[in-house]
Amino acid sequence: MSYDKMHRLDQNLRELADQVVNYAMERIAMQPPPLDGPKPIEEIAKMYPTNITREGLGGKEVLKRFIDSYAPATLSSDHPRFLAFVPVAPTKASILFDLIVSASSICGTSWLEAAGAVYLENEALSWLAELAGMPEGSGGTFVSGGSAGNLSGLHTGRQHQGAIRESRPSRWSIICAREAHSSIRSAAAIMDVDVFVTDGDERGRLTKIDLDKKWNSLTDQERSQIFAVVATAGTTNAGIVDDLKGAAEFAKENGLWFHVDGAYGGAALLSKEKRSLFEGIEEADSFVVDPHKWLFAPFDCAALIYREPLLAARAHMQEAAYLDDMNSIPEWNPASFAFHLTRRTRGLPFWFSLAVNGTEAYANAVQASIDLAQWTAEEISSRDYLELVMNPELSVVMFKRKGWSSQEYETWSKAALKDQIGFVLPTMHKGEKVLRFCFVNPTTTTSDVSAILDSMVWKPNWRE
């Protein structure tokens, strides 16, 4: 093959393009898509000896292998019965525009390279900032996920605290609740800072009382190390919203950076019924919400928003001779607001879907998951073999199957996936194994939930 042939659209590639587009459209049109699921590595390895060869296999053969063999060994996170972790439910418009983003080869690092695309991403970020009640001028960038957003938000907070304090402590620390997302501790480990953990109230919620109690138990030196308080707007495990107003007051009283992790739950700001839970989020110095979770964008897309974006730019801007022209431009450079340089314009599919469908459709879709969670809680309470762990606050429902051991939870979960009933994983709550539904997909119905609950009328020898 000529070295540049793979960059030319010849007849073979035109035929491959038709096949790829046809498959993509068929996949987009599926209602629902197949749930599918993982297979043992030995089984996958036996499918084909190898896929990467010196001469190449040709597009038709490689695409066939993916569709027939490898795709079925991969879970569809947008299936309505994918209720583990935090699922994804991208709109059709966002998926279609994701194809355009890939085809356009846009580098979203700077205004110099992607002015039009960055302008549109910023339009979506401004809408999110306004939704949270943050002041005009707030902004940031889209990163790969909540973990990346939390890391960059906390890095900005530490850099700012170091700049405004008379002296820097020998070590830095943050304070958060035990139920804070694992990425907070991961970010702290990467930054080499300590974490002071509070137990929270009976639901695990971070409160002002809890923060004050922890603060008063620390030494003067330990208090001097703390640069940020981290609150969660919708915990991943239980869907609980911290006392954001109290956390904001605590941060202000003690001169700390206030970071809010709303990666999962921040979307519920669209719910008139739940909006009061988020009082205080408007005081955040940095705020993360993931459109690829409950705002119906494709992977990977997380919004990182700062109250004062200039502080983030001071903390993150990379300086090098080849970047001088880019950094000298006064307009918005997304690379300056997180720990990244080269980046995909991952916010564009979200922007496109918002513009196409309108924000009212988004609000209704979010509310649908909240309503389904409440229906599910009532349905669980009506079944004598199930027990509700707590009433859902957002769209996560935690419950028990009476009489099951930890092993029986695991066995049922594997069997349910194997039989394509649904993908539900057990979790731990207060030291006890329980089950958890996370609803973010508006196409999930009460019939889907009932089918999964029905399958739990199950005996230990059901799947010998």
Summary of the structure (lengths in Angstrom):
residues: 464
radius of gyration: 23.9
end to end distance: 53.8
largest distance: 72.8
contacts: 1519
relative contact order: 0.14
helix: 48%
strand: 13%
